[in-house]
Each structure stands twice: as structure tokens, then as C-alpha cells.
Amino acid sequence: GQCLRTLRGYTNTTKSVKFSPDGALLASAGLDNMLRLWDVQTGACLSMLPGSTGNIWHVNFSPDGRLLAIGSFHARSARVRDLEGKDDQSALLHEEKFATGANVAFSSDGRWLCCSGDDEIRVLDTASWKVVARWPHEVRYAGYTTFSADSRLLLIQHTQEDIALIRTGTWEELLVLQSPVRDYLHGITISPGGR
């Protein structure tokens, strides 16, 4: 395909790039500790926000596009920002601390945010920011997590080689899949039909 636009301004590696649900914004972040929001149509950088005190590895929009979850490696946290906040104080809604690193994923219905670090995987209720489920985690870096399109299933990377399928709401483990790959996984996903 044709390159439509090149977004410039990073001083280090970019680790995560996500479109907003309406396609109007692009969030990008990386090893320069900055979160950038871009106008997709014009390519203009709308804002540069300090995402944390360390490298940002993961960003994810909530389904309504109002919130942005930010997973930071060295800050050992997952933060949630309200993109409509007027300043840095009002914009930061919640922060979860981990031993190291953080991966972040919203459910498609917006009810839950799953965060994972080196030590633990947690699911938060986005109405109260209370932890509703947690599992131990045995991966050197933050393990990957993803929800199914209908928000009824959650896939989590338990260990270096094990992936667990969880039923949301009851948070029961339905099955454990062992990856044939004996190296770091770099992503997991569930098909749109959930099969």
C-alpha cells in the first residue's frame, strides 16, 4: 500500500500505536516517555503528555474513546487518563502499581480494564476502579491480555508458554492452552467470532 502520512517527533523507539474507536485520533507512545495524540486527517500532533516516569509499552482506548489506558515499564504502572480532563491532575483517573511493566486492554463493552505486570494480572471494574479478579503471573515481562469482541471471554498469558481462557463476570478458567513457541510471545488475540 501507499504511505499516506509520516508522523515525526520521536526521539526514541515507538512501542505502541492505537487508533481511537472513531478513527479520528491516533495515540502513540514509546521509549521517550511521552504519549502523543495525533489528528489522523491532518497528521498534526494535538498533544504531548508525559505518560509516566518511564518507558511506555502499551496504550489502549476505551470503546467510547473517552479514556486512554497507558502501560509503563519502568514506572511499573498502568494509568488511565480521561482525555477530556482539563489538566494533568483531573486527567489521571486511576493508577495500578506492579512489580515491573504493564500491559492494558479494555473490554469491548467498556466494563473492564485488564492490566498485567510481571507479578500479577488484574481486572478492574471501570465504574469503581476496584479489582474484580486477579491471577498470579510468571512471565518476565508483562504478559499479554485481550478480550473477545463480545466481552464474554478474556485471554491471558499466565506463564511463558501457557495461555488461559477466562469467562468474564465469573472469572472462571475455562481452559489452558500451551503455546508451541518456547520463546517470548509478542501478542495474543481472539477471533471476532470468538471461536
Salt bridges, closest charged atoms under 4 A:
ASP32 OD2 - ARG36 NH1 2.91
ASP82 OD2 - ARG66 NH1 3.19
ASP88 OD1 - ARG81 NH2 2.99
GLU95 OE2 - ARG79 NE 2.93
GLU95 OE2 - LYS97 NZ 3.64
GLU96 OE2 - HIS94 NE2 2.72
GLU96 OE1 - ARG122 NH1 2.68
GLU120 OE1 - ARG122 NE 2.68
GLU120 OE1 - ARG134 NH1 3.02
ASP150 OD2 - ARG152 NE 3.08
GLU161 OE2 - ARG182 NE 3.82
GLU172 OE2 - ARG167 NE 3.15
GLU173 OE1 - HIS158 NE2 3.06
